[in-house]
Amino acid sequence: MLSERMKNLDPYKPGEQPNDREYIKLNANENPYPPSPKAAQAVSAFVKDKPQKLGLYPDPDSNELKAALAELLNKTGGVLSKNQAFEGGFKVTPDMIYMGNGSDEVLSFVFYAFFDSDKKLVRPEYSYSFYPVYCGFYGIPSDTVPLKGDWSVDIDEMIFRANKNHSSTIIANPNAPTSLGLSRDQIRAWMRRAPRDRVFVVDEAYVDFGGETVLPLLAEFKNLVVVRTFSKSLCGAGLRCGYIVANPELAQAVTTVKNSLNHFPLDAFTQKFALETCRDGDYYVQCAQKVVAERDSFIEFLRERSWNVLQSQTNFVFCKKNGVDGRSCYESLKKEGILVRRFDTKGIEQYLRITIGNAEQMNALKEAMKNF
Ligand SMILES: *Cc1c(COP(=O)(O)O)cnc(C)c1O
């Protein structure tokens, strides 16, 4: 009874969300801090004072939200933890933004709009595991390029393959699960050598924790699509809100995909919450800075105990210790009530991906890890 295309589906496996007990949840890169109290209050007031709004269709294009988001990006320079306006007069305008129901949905529309089934999409091995899932969903072949020995992206090889296939490229920067970031200059030099008439996607889910954003490169490259989310640095994984920033023609193409599938991806409630989130940027700047401080102290803790930890620019660390088995490490933490992420994927079985929590959670984690 199943369609032919079902054969190509290999669904994403998220970090576990068990409810058998209260775990310290450090396995899904969620933000340990709640959303801004001002945003929460504004949403309660919205539901209380204007319940009739929930009976009406929301703005299909989230226009008020896009304007507030452009303002937040311009004020913070696209990196909350650094919080400095863009250099050189670059500005994001609302017509460069497409907003959707979580960046996973946005990514799926990006795949639909820009990647063809007769051109191999170039992507690095060990990156966000939703990319191959969408390749299966839309029948897009990929050309997967191994990372180098130090876990860095093999830029020369990726450029070579994109030119050979005359195809698009997708990367996460900073990357998950490795936590490593490339500089804006590195990506500028990369894009100058890659096909200019194929879309180049940079997924910046983690950039607010100290990476370098490529947003200013939109002034130079008409083929750049930057994907971002409210789920990590904007404490909003439960909101389901993600977006792209790109030249207006590409943002319009993704809007066309949306209007051919689900006209109203963001409900009225989420639009309100996200709007107030953007208006209270200072709160999220502080949250991002706290996460960065906890992360750097945790990296130091691990290195003092001879763990091998990559230099994270994200809200998680990717680590292992020689002689310590990844799975048993994961299991003993779980017994202690702490969930972290590990992978059965060949080559990274011994690594743990640990989300940075708040001070209390990190103290509990450090206590539990002293035994390893
Ligand atoms: C978490 C994550 C996303 C998805 O975020 P949602 O907006 O919650 O769908 C996208 N890309 C990467 C690399 C992520 O880690």
PDBQT file of the ligand as one rigid body, heavy atoms in Angstrom, charges set to zero:
ROOT
HETATM    1  C1  LIG A 401      19.082  22.280  15.970  1.00  0.00    +0.000 C 
HETATM    2  C2  LIG A 401      19.509  22.434  14.554  1.00  0.00    +0.000 A 
HETATM    3  C3  LIG A 401      18.618  22.815  13.549  1.00  0.00    +0.000 A 
HETATM    4  C4  LIG A 401      17.130  22.767  13.715  1.00  0.00    +0.000 C 
HETATM    5  O1  LIG A 401      16.535  23.600  14.490  1.00  0.00    +0.000 OA
HETATM    6  P1  LIG A 401      14.960  23.769  14.567  1.00  0.00    +0.000 P 
HETATM    7  O2  LIG A 401      14.795  25.203  14.249  1.00  0.00    +0.000 OA
HETATM    8  O3  LIG A 401      14.637  23.414  15.962  1.00  0.00    +0.000 OA
HETATM    9  O4  LIG A 401      14.262  22.892  13.573  1.00  0.00    +0.000 OA
HETATM   10  C5  LIG A 401      19.101  23.067  12.281  1.00  0.00    +0.000 A 
HETATM   11  N1  LIG A 401      20.400  22.900  11.988  1.00  0.00    +0.000 NA
HETATM   12  C6  LIG A 401      21.279  22.497  12.900  1.00  0.00    +0.000 A 
HETATM   13  C7  LIG A 401      22.706  22.320  12.515  1.00  0.00    +0.000 C 
HETATM   14  C8  LIG A 401      20.858  22.237  14.208  1.00  0.00    +0.000 A 
HETATM   15  O5  LIG A 401      21.730  21.784  15.103  1.00  0.00    +0.000 OA
ENDROOT
TORSDOF 0
